[in-house]
């Protein structure tokens, strides 16, 4: 299988001045290794899509990027992940601040059982980003606006967030993440629980957010990856198989496995 | 490319299996019909079992409540006797000082005895007189004294006054002592029954609502014994228990559930907390006796010691209930908070605890209700003492409701039988109240969306 390692080598993901990088990242849950020597660069103000069959490690990799895996028992991580050139697994890095800089949106919409306003205001409040009620109102409004939700909810900011539809809830979660002004937003299959119309709205939103934020999105839908991302990384069995411009990955993949996956032969 | 090849093979194998499985089923065959009938029968049977179980439980509840209620309700009423009392100036305040100190020391008991003698002038013998005096309770003289202290104008007048009767007289009036029984086998002799009949025909005997039962402490005289001392003792004890076991229990649950690493040590701690919940309560009583009384020299019979002992007993209940409530909070909420950069402590205090609070409170109140009904450990630390005074604080000697029930159930006087049932009713009322509070708090803290 010399060809495999060959193609993995050619997929060496180096770009000039990346926002985030992963170098030789290995991760195991107990004895079960989930990531093998992942090397990946994330370009600033672009959408990077992580694709691959279920259990390939793409979500695990995503969760390494804001140290969400720290909360799981028995995880060992080797290698390096950097944000602006600094290792985020460095002992001097404050995880709480790191997670404020790298926001996250989850697979299932998970608003807090509070009001719409309080959901968005929670992040700025705990990080002490505002000095007055007016400032907080401003942040909540802009965040909802950015998440394309303001028009739908501006008359019921004080009603429970769980009363929103699934798509609205997911956009609220995006607004909530945006409210702390993160530099990077990680999205873990944000549309998998949504219907096509809500999905279209979220995708449109992702495209707009790209001008301000660096976005990494895990998705099962290759069409979605093709639609929203500029760069695509294909994972298989815990290894990063290939990464490159989205157009190139979908039209001219270098690796046989990538080709097999995107043409629907397995996965 | 072996992994890809094997994937394709798996797919082919799965197709073969599903093709074999797809045989048409005859849904109208007798076998299927039998199966449906059997299923319906099983469902009907199950429904019947469930209804029968509920019926048995309700029956048991009604029998319990009925027997206690029918025995105990009479304790809420007390027989009073009307006598014509002469508030004799010479007997109360011979020097006409009008000084409350002098009036307070007067022999009111003598006034009552005199009134009884006047009512039944035929009584002369020593023993007969003693029997006569027992118609009125020893506590009546205090009532009389209070009445005169409040209204000194009574002195020198003659008034008809309702006085609390003695316990035997009360029992006779309530029908617990029958005149048909042979004289030697009953508490009251024929003469006493004749006095009762005479008073009764005068309209000088009546039952009044027994407020003393709710305001007095314990007493050797059943008609003067009340539940309030024990209720206050229970209150102080539970306050100490709650103040200790709630914060400790919740903190332990939060730590074990949210922060503790899952290793052998925490596993041992977990197993032991579960074991602790199964330890018989008397063992906690012995522990309390040894540690709090013998080593720490805390006051005997005090609610503070009772509370400390019951806190040990309640802790595992609260920890187990709180852990279950915390575990039931969806992990997505924690992830959302952590993903926003909330610290683990913020995640717990802002999101997990508020969502777990209904469950935690329910568990706490169940633990408290258990502690309220607990007797055995309190016997070990001396809360079984006969205490007349209403405790003024957690350090005063006191007893608690279930121990009071135990004490009264143990007393020989006939009148304590109804007191025991009445005390049980009071205890049950407290328990119902606490469970009501649990339901209310659960509803209040539950997120309604």
HADDOCK unambig.tbl for C-alpha pairs under 7 A between the chains (distance, minus, plus):
assign (segid A and resid 96 and name CA) (segid B and resid 341 and name CA) 4.63 0.50 0.50
assign (segid A and resid 96 and name CA) (segid B and resid 342 and name CA) 6.23 0.50 0.50
assign (segid A and resid 96 and name CA) (segid B and resid 343 and name CA) 5.81 0.50 0.50
assign (segid A and resid 97 and name CA) (segid B and resid 341 and name CA) 6.23 0.50 0.50
assign (segid A and resid 99 and name CA) (segid B and resid 339 and name CA) 5.94 0.50 0.50
assign (segid A and resid 99 and name CA) (segid B and resid 340 and name CA) 6.15 0.50 0.50
assign (segid A and resid 99 and name CA) (segid B and resid 341 and name CA) 4.63 0.50 0.50
assign (segid A and resid 100 and name CA) (segid B and resid 340 and name CA) 5.68 0.50 0.50
assign (segid A and resid 100 and name CA) (segid B and resid 341 and name CA) 4.72 0.50 0.50
assign (segid A and resid 103 and name CA) (segid B and resid 339 and name CA) 6.17 0.50 0.50
assign (segid A and resid 103 and name CA) (segid B and resid 340 and name CA) 6.11 0.50 0.50
assign (segid A and resid 104 and name CA) (segid B and resid 339 and name CA) 5.49 0.50 0.50
assign (segid A and resid 110 and name CA) (segid B and resid 332 and name CA) 5.96 0.50 0.50
assign (segid A and resid 110 and name CA) (segid B and resid 333 and name CA) 6.30 0.50 0.50
assign (segid A and resid 110 and name CA) (segid B and resid 336 and name CA) 6.49 0.50 0.50
assign (segid A and resid 112 and name CA) (segid B and resid 333 and name CA) 6.42 0.50 0.50
assign (segid A and resid 123 and name CA) (segid B and resid 340 and name CA) 5.99 0.50 0.50
assign (segid A and resid 126 and name CA) (segid B and resid 342 and name CA) 6.88 0.50 0.50
assign (segid A and resid 160 and name CA) (segid B and resid 449 and name CA) 6.84 0.50 0.50
assign (segid A and resid 162 and name CA) (segid B and resid 449 and name CA) 6.37 0.50 0.50
assign (segid A and resid 177 and name CA) (segid B and resid 340 and name CA) 6.36 0.50 0.50
